[in-house]
Structure formats: structure tokens, C-alpha cells
Amino acid sequence: MGWNSWDVYGTSVTEAEIRANAAFIAEHMAGHGWEYVVVDIQWYDPAARAGGYNLGTRLTLDEYGLPQPAPNRFPSSAGGAGFKPLADYVHSLGLKFGVHILRGVPRQAVAADTPIRGSEYSAAQIPDRERVSSWIDDNWGIDHSHPGGQAYYDALVRQFAAWGVDYIKADDMIAPYWEDEVEAFWHAVDRADRDIVLSLSPGMSLSTEHAQHLQEHSHLWRISADLWDRWRDIDTQFDLLRDWAPFAGPGHWPDADMLPVGRMGLRAEVGEPRQSLLTPDEQRTMLTLWCIARSPLMVGADLPGSSAETIELLTNPEVLAAQRHSAGAKEVWREGRHVAWASADGAFAAVFNRSSEAAELHLPWADLGLDRPERMRDCWHRSDIVPGDHLRAKLQPHSAALFRLR
């Protein structure tokens, strides 16, 4: 559970904005389990802007071709300090620090033929110029038939560990699926002298055939393209989370992407500055599905500028309890645009109305694979319910209900 800068600041987040959101999490959300603070893409671009990526931009690299925070955006990184001062600040709040990084080696490092730190190799020996990203031109892919490829990732992750990084979002890894890149980066994380969570993205058209490999070489992985504050994006996750549910478990989690709630889009890739365009019902539906499916939770809002209602949504302890519950939740019933999920031990059940019409559901417990509970709790309304022979719920369009049954 944590916060990521992408939905609100795009490529152009600054140190001041990271610190402000971290301080807000520490004061208002950490007690509910929110702990990671993640700096997203192109923190090494001094000229980063709103609305997309700078192509052919001059990156901030060290003498070994390793990305460094742009000092004009992250002043505490000046003098070769890197992200350590910012990570130290985040840690001082009792939180954890994360960074985004792209697959591959910077083209700028290859052109300069920088040495690879801790090895006898150099950057010009390792690029695979055929394996490039379709959406950004910062890096070349890496030729992992050359030992310098692993050496570069080892040096990169060692740098992150020295800074105090607790979480790495490694991008452009699995769409298409670069198996050798995934393995090399995982080995670098595994060798680091620090416990680091590895998140892989993005997940466009990601096949469950890769599930075992992902379980063995990452802690979480995206199962979709970037998700924005549009109902169609939320609706798509029902089928994806259903398909990926069998592969979720401790240490390896399918990731339905960030929660686009609150104040967002200040300098983002998509849209103008706004409060989330999802309705309150749609926001509760999203959080209900993410929690019952045990997707990682990353919020992308400017938290100090978000409403009290948004923070209340994100800190409902009875809803968040479902996300922390034991693994094994799955879809147990579907009829048209109506869906139900339940945890493996029957402790939680959720019902969803994906349609644009209100619905009243009366579901026999046996149809959900559940015994009639002795007690029942509405997690969103935080109220007790006397259970009957059916699970009953009145649902507005695009709404959901979450119940604790034990």
C-alpha cells in the first residue's frame, strides 16, 4: 500500500511535492497501512514536462551511466548524493521509499561508452538496439548474452540499495514479455544488500501463461495498461482479476494498477487538473474489487489537495481488512453484469453491479459457495446486519457492497 507520483505529476514531480505527500501519508494514512512513497518515471530528466515524455532528452547520468535525480527538481541530490537524502526523509517519517526505472541501458551512456561500475565491461558492449520501447526513447534494450548486461543491472540496483530504496517499479518489462530482462533484474534485486520489493509493468495483453515465471521473478506485476479515472478502465479489471486470482499469494501479487482518486492530473500524461472523474459509487467499487482480490494499493492523488471524503475512502479500516486477509479470494458468481467475489475461508464477500441500471440482488448462500453466516457486517457503512437465507444487496449503477461474514 502506498503512493505514486504518476497520476498527478506525470514525469515532472519535484522533491517538494514528494515531501509534501509523504508528510501527509505519515500524518493521516500510515496508521491504516499506507507506507510506500514512489517517485515515477524520468526523475533523471531536468526538462521533464506535463503531458508526456521528452524524446531525445539529455539525461542526468553519473560517470558509470547510471541515472541520477535531476538536481533542479531534487535539490537534495546535488553533489552526487542521489536519492539518499530524500529516502532518509521518507524513512524518518516511518515510511518506505521507491523509484521507477526503465528496462535497458541509457542510449546516452552507450554513446559515451561509460564503464559499468564494478565490472570490466562498458555500456557500448551491452545494448540490443532491436529491443526498444515503443513509447519512450531513453534506453536501448540489453543483450543478456553478454555478461555486461547483468553487471549493469547489478550496479543499478546496488546504487538504489545504497540510496535506501525499498521498492522498484521496473517498467517496459512485460509488454512485450522480455523474459531474460525480467530474470536479470530479479537476480540484481536478489543480490542487493537490502530488502527491495520488485514491481513489473505494464501489463497490456499479459498472458497467464507467464504466471509461474512472474511468481518466481517478481513480487507484483501489472495485469493491464495504465488505468485512469474512467469507468471503462475499472470495468476491464473484473475479467483480468478473475483470471489472475489463482496466481495471487504471499510474495507474488497480480497488480490492477493505481487508484485514480482525489486531486489528480496537475501535470499528468492524461487529462487536465481535476478531481477524479469517477463517481463516489465507482470509487467504492474500485476499492472493493482491489481489496477483495488483494491487489496492491497505490494511490496517485495529490493527497494534501484531496478532499476529506477521498482520505476517508482510503482509510476505511473495515474495507482495508479485506485486502490484508488471507489469500484465495475469487469470483464465485456471475450473471450478466452482476458479479460476486468471496474469500477462500468465507470471511469476506463482495457483490458488484457493473451495469448502468440499479439492481437488487438476492443470492442464496449456497450459490456463492458459502454457509449462512451467524453474523454479518457491512464494511462500507460500518454497520451490523442480521443475515437471512440470502445475501441481499440494493446496488446503484456501478456500485458495490462489501461484507464481513466472520
C-alpha positions in Angstrom: 0.0 0.0 0.0 1.4 3.4 -0.9 1.5 6.4 -3.1 3.0 7.0 -6.6 3.5 10.3 -8.3 2.4 9.4 -11.9 -1.4 10.2 -11.9 -0.9 13.7 -10.6 2.6 14.9 -11.7 3.5 12.7 -14.7 7.2 12.8 -15.5 7.8 16.2 -13.7 7.3 15.6 -10.0 9.6 17.6 -7.7 11.3 16.9 -4.4 9.0 19.4 -2.6 5.9 17.5 -3.9 7.3 14.1 -2.8 8.0 15.5 0.6 4.5 17.1 0.9 2.7 13.9 0.0 5.0 11.8 2.2 4.3 14.0 5.2 0.5 13.8 4.5 0.7 10.0 4.4 2.6 9.9 7.7 0.1 12.1 9.5 -3.2 10.9 8.0 -2.8 7.4 6.4 0.2 5.5 7.8 -1.8 4.2 10.7 -4.0 2.4 8.2 -1.2 0.6 6.4 -0.2 3.1 3.7 3.6 3.1 3.7 5.4 3.4 0.3 6.2 6.7 -1.4 7.3 6.1 -5.1 8.9 8.5 -7.5 7.7 7.6 -11.0 9.3 7.9 -14.4 12.1 10.3 -15.7 13.2 11.7 -12.4 16.6 12.0 -14.2 15.3 14.4 -16.9 16.0 18.0 -15.9 13.5 19.3 -18.6 10.6 17.0 -17.7 7.2 18.5 -18.5 3.5 17.8 -18.3 1.7 15.8 -20.9 4.1 13.1 -21.9 7.8 12.3 -22.5 10.7 14.3 -23.8 12.2 12.4 -26.7 15.9 12.6 -27.2 16.3 14.4 -23.9 19.6 14.9 -22.1 19.5 12.7 -19.0 21.3 13.2 -15.7 23.8 10.3 -15.5 26.9 9.6 -13.5 30.2 8.6 -14.8 29.1 5.0 -14.9 26.0 5.7 -17.0 23.6 5.3 -14.0 20.6 7.6 -13.8 20.8 10.3 -11.1 18.0 12.6 -9.8 17.9 15.9 -11.7 19.2 18.4 -9.2 17.0 21.2 -10.4 14.0 19.1 -9.5 15.5 17.3 -6.5 17.9 19.8 -4.8 19.0 17.4 -2.1 20.5 15.1 -4.7 23.2 17.7 -5.6 26.9 16.8 -5.3 26.3 13.1 -6.1 24.0 12.5 -3.1 21.4 10.8 -5.3 18.1 10.0 -3.7 19.6 9.1 -0.3 18.6 12.4 1.4 15.1 12.1 0.1 14.9 8.4 1.1 16.3 9.3 4.5 13.5 11.9 4.9 10.8 9.4 3.9 12.3 6.8 6.3 12.3 9.4 9.1 8.5 9.5 8.8 8.3 5.8 9.3 7.6 5.2 5.6 9.4 3.4 2.7 10.8 4.9 -0.4 10.5 3.7 -4.0 11.6 4.6 -7.6 10.6 3.9 -11.1 13.2 2.7 -13.7 13.0 1.7 -17.3 14.2 -1.6 -18.8 17.6 -1.3 -20.5 20.6 0.9 -20.6 20.5 4.7 -21.4 21.3 5.5 -25.0 23.4 8.4 -23.7 25.6 6.0 -21.7 26.0 3.8 -24.7 27.0 6.7 -26.9 29.6 7.8 -24.3 30.7 4.2 -23.7 30.7 4.7 -19.9 32.3 2.0 -17.8 29.9 -0.4 -16.0 30.7 0.1 -12.3 32.2 -3.0 -10.6 33.0 -4.7 -13.8 35.4 -4.9 -16.7 32.7 -4.0 -19.2 31.3 -0.8 -20.7 27.9 0.4 -21.8 28.7 0.2 -25.5 29.1 -3.6 -25.2 25.6 -4.4 -24.0 22.8 -2.7 -26.0 20.3 -4.6 -28.0 19.1 -1.9 -30.4 16.2 -4.1 -31.7 14.5 -4.4 -28.3 13.5 -0.8 -27.8 10.4 0.6 -26.1 7.5 1.7 -28.3 6.7 4.7 -26.2 9.9 6.3 -24.9 13.5 6.5 -26.3 15.6 7.0 -23.2 17.1 3.5 -23.3 18.3 0.7 -25.5 17.4 -2.9 -24.6 20.1 -5.0 -23.1 21.8 -8.0 -24.8 21.9 -10.5 -21.9 24.1 -12.9 -23.8 26.9 -10.5 -22.8 27.8 -10.6 -19.1 28.0 -6.9 -19.0 24.2 -6.8 -19.2 23.8 -8.4 -15.8 26.7 -6.3 -14.5 24.8 -3.1 -15.5 21.6 -4.2 -13.6 23.7 -5.3 -10.6 25.3 -1.8 -10.5 22.0 0.0 -10.9 20.3 -1.9 -8.1 23.4 -1.6 -5.8 23.1 2.1 -6.3 19.4 2.0 -5.4 20.1 -0.1 -2.3 22.8 2.4 -1.2 20.3 5.2 -1.5 17.9 3.4 0.7 15.4 2.3 -1.9 12.7 -0.1 -0.7 10.6 -0.6 -3.8 11.5 -0.6 -7.6 8.9 -0.2 -10.3 10.7 -1.7 -13.3 8.9 -0.6 -16.5 8.6 -1.8 -20.1 9.4 -5.3 -18.9 6.3 -7.4 -19.7 4.5 -5.8 -22.7 6.0 -7.4 -24.7 7.3 -10.0 -22.2 11.2 -9.8 -22.0 11.9 -13.0 -20.1 15.7 -12.5 -19.9 15.3 -8.9 -18.8 12.9 -9.9 -16.0 15.3 -12.6 -14.8 18.3 -10.3 -14.9 16.6 -7.6 -13.0 15.3 -10.1 -10.4 18.8 -11.5 -9.9 20.1 -8.0 -9.3 17.5 -7.3 -6.7 18.1 -10.7 -5.1 21.8 -9.9 -4.8 21.3 -6.4 -3.4 22.3 -5.9 0.3 18.8 -4.7 1.1 15.2 -6.0 1.0 13.6 -4.5 -2.0 10.2 -5.1 -3.5 10.2 -5.5 -7.3 7.1 -4.4 -9.3 6.9 -5.1 -13.0 4.9 -3.2 -15.5 3.0 -2.5 -17.7 0.6 -5.4 -18.3 -1.1 -4.9 -21.7 -2.3 -8.3 -23.1 -0.3 -10.1 -20.4 -1.0 -13.9 -20.6 -1.4 -16.0 -17.5 1.0 -18.4 -19.2 3.7 -16.2 -17.7 2.3 -16.6 -14.2 4.8 -19.1 -12.8 7.7 -17.1 -14.2 6.3 -13.9 -12.7 5.8 -15.6 -9.3 9.4 -16.7 -9.3 10.9 -13.4 -10.6 8.9 -10.5 -9.1 6.8 -9.5 -6.1 4.0 -7.9 -8.0 3.2 -7.4 -11.7 0.8 -5.2 -13.6 -2.1 -7.0 -15.4 -3.3 -4.1 -17.5 -2.3 -0.9 -19.3 -2.3 2.3 -17.3 -5.6 2.8 -15.5 -7.3 6.2 -15.4 -10.4 7.8 -13.8 -12.8 6.2 -16.4 -15.4 3.6 -15.7 -14.4 1.5 -18.7 -10.9 1.2 -17.2 -12.3 -0.1 -13.9 -14.8 -2.4 -15.6 -12.0 -4.1 -17.6 -10.3 -5.2 -14.3 -13.2 -7.6 -13.4 -12.2 -10.1 -16.0 -8.5 -9.6 -15.5 -8.6 -10.0 -11.8 -10.8 -13.1 -12.1 -8.3 -14.7 -14.5 -5.3 -13.8 -12.4 -6.8 -14.7 -9.0 -5.4 -18.2 -8.9 -1.9 -16.9 -9.1 -2.1 -14.5 -6.2 -0.3 -15.3 -2.9 2.2 -14.2 -0.3 5.2 -12.6 -2.1 3.6 -12.6 -5.6 0.6 -10.4 -6.4 -1.2 -9.5 -9.6 -1.5 -5.7 -9.7 -4.6 -4.0 -11.1 -2.7 -0.6 -11.1 -3.1 2.6 -9.2 -6.2 4.1 -7.7 -7.2 7.2 -9.7 -9.0 9.1 -6.9 -8.7 12.5 -5.3 -7.0 15.5 -6.9 -5.1 14.4 -9.9 -3.8 15.4 -13.4 -2.0 18.5 -12.2 0.8 17.7 -14.8 -0.1 14.3 -15.8 0.1 12.4 -19.2 -3.7 12.2 -19.4 -6.2 15.0 -18.7 -6.3 18.4 -17.1 -6.1 19.2 -13.4 -9.2 17.7 -11.8 -10.8 15.8 -9.0 -11.2 12.2 -10.1 -13.9 11.7 -12.7 -15.1 8.5 -11.1 -18.3 8.9 -9.2 -18.3 8.1 -5.5 -20.0 4.7 -6.2 -17.4 3.9 -8.9 -14.6 4.8 -6.5 -16.0 2.4 -3.8 -16.5 -0.3 -6.4 -12.9 0.0 -7.4 -11.5 -0.1 -3.9 -13.8 -3.0 -3.1 -12.6 -5.1 -6.0 -9.0 -4.3 -5.4 -9.3 -5.2 -1.7 -11.3 -8.5 -2.1 -8.9 -9.5 -4.9 -5.9 -8.4 -2.8 -4.4 -6.2 -5.5 -1.6 -3.9 -4.3 -3.0 -0.5 -3.4 -1.2 2.6 -4.8 -3.0 5.9 -4.8 -2.0 8.5 -7.4 -3.5 11.7 -6.0 -2.1 15.0 -4.7 -3.1 14.0 -1.2 -2.8 17.4 0.5 -5.2 18.8 -2.1 -7.6 15.9 -2.0 -10.9 16.0 -0.2 -11.7 14.7 3.2 -14.1 12.2 1.5 -11.2 10.8 -0.5 -9.0 10.3 2.5 -11.9 8.6 4.4 -12.4 6.3 1.4 -8.8 5.3 1.5 -8.6 4.8 5.3 -11.8 2.7 6.0 -10.3 0.0 8.2 -13.1 -2.5 7.6 -12.6 -2.3 3.8 -8.8 -2.4 4.0 -9.1 -5.5 6.2 -10.2 -7.5 3.2 -7.0 -6.5 1.4 -4.9 -7.8 4.2 -6.9 -11.0 4.6 -5.6 -14.5 3.7 -5.1 -15.3 0.0 -7.5 -17.3 -2.1 -10.4 -14.9 -2.9 -12.0 -15.4 -6.2 -15.1 -14.7 -8.3 -17.8 -17.1 -7.1 -20.9 -16.0 -9.1 -21.6 -14.0 -12.3 -24.9 -13.3 -14.0 -24.8 -10.7 -16.8 -23.3 -7.5 -15.4 -23.6 -8.7 -11.8 -20.7 -10.3 -10.0 -19.8 -11.7 -6.6 -16.4 -12.5 -5.0 -15.7 -14.3 -1.8 -12.5 -15.1 0.2 -11.5 -18.7 0.4 -12.4 -19.1 4.1 -15.7 -17.2 3.7 -14.7 -14.3 5.9 -15.5 -11.7 3.2 -17.9 -11.4 0.3 -18.4 -8.6 -2.2 -21.2 -8.0 -4.7 -20.9 -5.7 -7.7 -23.3 -4.1 -10.2 -21.4 -3.3 -13.3 -24.5 -2.2 -15.2 -25.9 1.3 -15.8 -29.2 0.3 -14.1 -29.9 -0.1 -10.4 -30.2 -3.7 -9.2 -31.5 -5.6 -6.2 -29.7 -8.9 -5.7 -31.0 -11.9 -3.7 -28.3 -14.6 -3.7 -28.6 -17.9 -1.9 -25.5 -18.5 0.2 -25.0 -21.9 -1.5 -24.8 -20.2 -4.9 -21.8 -18.3 -3.5 -20.2 -21.5 -2.1 -20.8 -20.1 1.4 -22.6 -21.2 4.5 -25.1 -18.8 6.0 -23.2 -16.7 8.5 -24.1 -16.2 12.1 -23.1 -12.6 11.9 -22.7 -10.1 9.1 -21.1 -6.6 8.8 -21.5 -4.0 6.0 -17.9 -2.8 5.7 -18.6 0.5 3.8 -21.4 1.6 6.1 -19.7 0.0 9.2 -22.9 -1.4 10.5 -24.2 -4.8 11.6 -26.7 -6.8 9.5 -28.9 -9.7 10.6 -28.2 -12.3 7.9 -31.0 -14.1 6.2 -31.3 -17.1 3.9 -29.9 -15.0 1.0 -27.2 -12.3 0.6 -29.3 -9.3 -0.2 -28.0 -6.0 -1.6 -29.5 -3.0 -3.3 -26.9 -1.6 -5.7 -26.9 1.6 -7.7 -25.3 1.6 -11.1 -21.5 0.9 -11.0 -21.7 0.3 -7.2 -20.6 -2.5 -4.9 -21.1 -3.8 -1.3 -18.5 -5.5 0.9 -19.5 -7.7 3.8 -17.5 -9.3 6.6 -19.1 -12.7 7.4 -16.8 -13.7 10.3 
